[in-house]
Amino acid sequence: MIKEKLRELEFSEKEVKVYLALLEIGSAVASDIAKKAKIKRSTTYVVLDSLAERGLISVVERRGVQLYSAAPPEQLVRHLQGMARRYSVFADVAKELIPELKASRIATKTSVPKVHFFEGSEGIKTVYEDTLASLEEIRVHAGFERTGQTESDAGTKRWHGKSDIKIQTIVLDTPGDRKRAAPDKESLRKILLTSREKSGFSSEMNIYDDRVVFISPSENFALIAESKEFAGALRGICDAAEQRTVLNLKMASDGFAPAFG
């Protein structure tokens, strides 16, 4: 069990053997550690150096002989906490670079359309992360209740936490979607509700930059289509739908029947 847990913490198989051997026998020379771990002595030196770099073991020289000792188990936690802080900083730096990198890609790439296919929950998560890096307003057409999505597994959870992202969303007029729309009234998000009967859209489509994203949680896959013309055409459809909805709402408030269905 402990070996499996250490492997989950990105220990190699040989690192697990050497680390556990040192914890058990205390201070020892490399040859004794190799015997205990049942690996070659030459390999043991390489593993010991790797563990020492991470602060998980210490080495002292006595009478010309190097003795290795395992650091207290608490050091493993401190090491991982330090890694988490470093990678958090790296992630923040990467996020700052995304707009520039995407702008560079858009400026230099050819006009040949591309389609990227993603499978599984991790693939869908990757697509949502790409959407969040949009350089412009995101147009979203979705029916979360009909697809079985919830805020815990859909991109909407991330959007609620990103107040600087401008989003225009068209969703089905259901109690659940009305509830989701409520927190967005003071943000950059614009929520439009469409009739359940008049919308056959059962998944989610996002339009941003030169990309069109289609996400199907029910079938567990997502697509990213890179095409300036395709994205522009669908963006125009979304904008027309917004104008139509606004007009219908105005006519309804003035006591007239909507001009459109």
Buried (B, 14 or more C-beta within 10 A) or exposed (E): EEEEEBEEEEBEEBBBBBBBBBBEBEBBBBEBBBBBBEBEBEBBBEBBEBBBEBEBBBBEEEEEEEBBBBBEEEBBEEBEEEEEEEEEEEEEEEEEEBEEEBEEEBEEEEEEEEEBEBEEEEBBBBBBEBBBBBEEBBBBBBBBBBBEBBBEBBBBEBBBEEEEBEBBBBBBBBEBBEEBBEEBEEBBBBBBBBEEEEBEBBBBBBBBBBBBBBBBBEEEBBBBBBBEEBBEEBBEEBEEBBEBBEEBEEBEEEEEEEEEE
